[in-house]
Amino acid sequence: MKQKPKKTKQSTILIHSGRDKKYRQGAVNIPPYRASTVIFESLAEFRGWDREFRDFVYGRLGSPNSLALEEAYSELTGAYRSVA
């Protein structure tokens, strides 16, 4: 007889949420990003910026920290997406 898979505890989800490697850059935890402005190498690079908010261009529009928080909150609440 097959057993039902155990439901993951909320504390386990909290510990592991928002820790994607893409935000950590080798660190165990996500380092604090305190940048308000992001520098582009050239005008051509700026013009090629993906305006779908996949890149970081200004601190108020998002940072690796805010995206990790959004992912963690979504996982904890079962939401599809979140905005921080």
SVG drawing of the C-alpha trace seen along z (x, -y; Angstrom):
<svg xmlns="http://www.w3.org/2000/svg" viewBox="-2 -56 33 58">
<polyline fill="none" stroke="black" stroke-width="0.4" points="0.0,0.0 1.4,-3.4 1.7,-6.0 0.7,-9.6 3.7,-11.9 4.2,-14.0 3.3,-17.7 6.3,-19.9 6.3,-21.9 6.1,-25.6 9.3,-26.0 11.1,-23.9 9.7,-26.0 10.7,-29.1 14.3,-27.9 14.7,-27.0 12.6,-29.7 14.1,-32.5 17.6,-31.0 18.0,-30.4 21.7,-30.3 21.0,-33.1 20.7,-35.6 23.5,-34.3 26.6,-34.5 28.3,-31.8 27.3,-32.9 25.2,-30.7 22.7,-33.6 21.8,-36.3 24.0,-39.4 22.3,-42.7 22.1,-44.7 21.9,-48.4 22.3,-49.8 19.8,-52.5 21.3,-52.8 22.8,-50.2 25.5,-51.3 25.4,-50.2 28.6,-49.8 27.4,-51.7 24.3,-53.4 23.9,-50.3 23.7,-48.1 21.1,-50.4 19.0,-50.4 19.1,-46.6 17.8,-46.5 14.9,-44.0 12.1,-46.2 10.2,-43.1 11.9,-43.6 14.2,-40.6 17.3,-42.8 18.1,-45.1 18.4,-48.7 17.1,-50.8 16.8,-49.8 13.2,-50.8 12.2,-48.5 13.7,-45.5 16.9,-43.9 18.0,-40.3 16.8,-40.8 13.3,-41.8 13.0,-39.1 14.1,-36.5 11.6,-37.8 8.8,-37.7 9.7,-34.0 9.8,-33.1 6.5,-34.8 4.9,-33.1 6.1,-29.7 4.9,-30.2 1.5,-31.4 1.0,-29.2 0.6,-32.3 1.4,-32.2 3.5,-35.5 4.1,-38.3 5.3,-41.9 7.5,-43.4"/>
</svg>
